Amino acid sequence: MNTANQNSTAARNDKKFLVVIAILSIAIPAVVAMLFFMPKEGSDAVDVSFLPTLHAILNSLTACLLVIGYYNIRKGNVKVHRTAMGTAFGLSAIFLISYVTYHFLGERTIYGGDGVLKLFYYFILLTHIVLAVVIVPLVLLSVYFALSEQFARHRRISKWTFPIWLYVAVTGVLVYMMIYPYYS
């Protein structure tokens, strides 16, 4: 196959995957947002009270793996980087499924603190939510460019993906720790 045909095929593949990434980047936050407004009738049948702790564990592990992956790519250890980042992606996918399950079945928990801590909590929560929406397409693009061996594009997008993803993972744990006393 000549270079022109290879470029054309690659462009078609890119377009397909970029469309899927765009759809997922809109659908995932939309579904999560809808869960907050859905009635919770009949949700007592399933105990999901353990899931917030699982979410904090998954976010903690994801943050550790992101740092391990970043450190190793800086040292040139591509294999460990790839493993760490792939595992972080997998844990984030498990987190997302679990998070949707929890908010579909579980009751909403309201932060009960006050004063400066309440302002701090809502600042962290708001930035966490906004950046969790932003990180969806960035992670998907970073993974796609890595898997399709478009490493220049992968590096360009990952400059933004890594710090935002790390912030979302760490603040997810922080939000959990601050709201933990108010879970019923």
Residue, then its C-alpha position, 0 to 999 in steps of 0.5 A: m500500500n502506498t503512503a497516500n492510501q495509508n494516510s487516507t486509511a489512517a484519516r478515516n480511522d481517526k475520524k471514526f474514533l474521534v466521532v466515538i470519543a466526541i459522543l462519549s464525551i457528551a454522553i457520559p457527563a449527560v448521563v451522570a448529570m441526569l442521575f442527580f435528578m432521577p427519582k430513587e424509587g425502589s433503590d432500598a433493595v440494593d445496598v450501595s453504601f460501600l461504593p463511596t469508599l470503593h470510589a475513594i480507593l479507586n481514585s487513590l490508586t488511579a492517582c498513584l498510577l498516574v504518578i508512576g506512569y509519568y515518572n516512568i515516561r520521564k525516565g524512558n521506561v515506556k513499558v512501565h508507563r504503558t502498564a501504569m496508564g492502562t491500569a489507571f484507565g481501567l480503574s477509571a472505567i470501573f470507577l465510572i461504572s460504580y459511580v453511575t451505579y451508586h448515583f442511580l441506586g443510592e441516596r444523595t449525601i449533602y455536606g453538613g459542614d459550615g464556615v470556611l470548610k464549607l466554602f473549601y468543600y464546595f470549591i473543591l467539589l465544583t472544580h472536581i466536577v468541571l474538570a471531571v467533565v473536561i477529562v473525559p475527552l482528554v483521556l480518551l484522546s490520549v489513549y487513542f493516540a497512544l494505541s494508534e501510535q500517534f505519539a506526537r499527538h499523544r504527547r501534545i494532549s497528554k501535557w493537559t491530560f495528566p495534571i487534570w486527571l491527577y487533580v480529578a483523582v486527588t480531589g475525588v479522594l478529598v471530597y470523599m474524606m470531607i463528606y464521609p461523616y455525612y453519609s447515612 
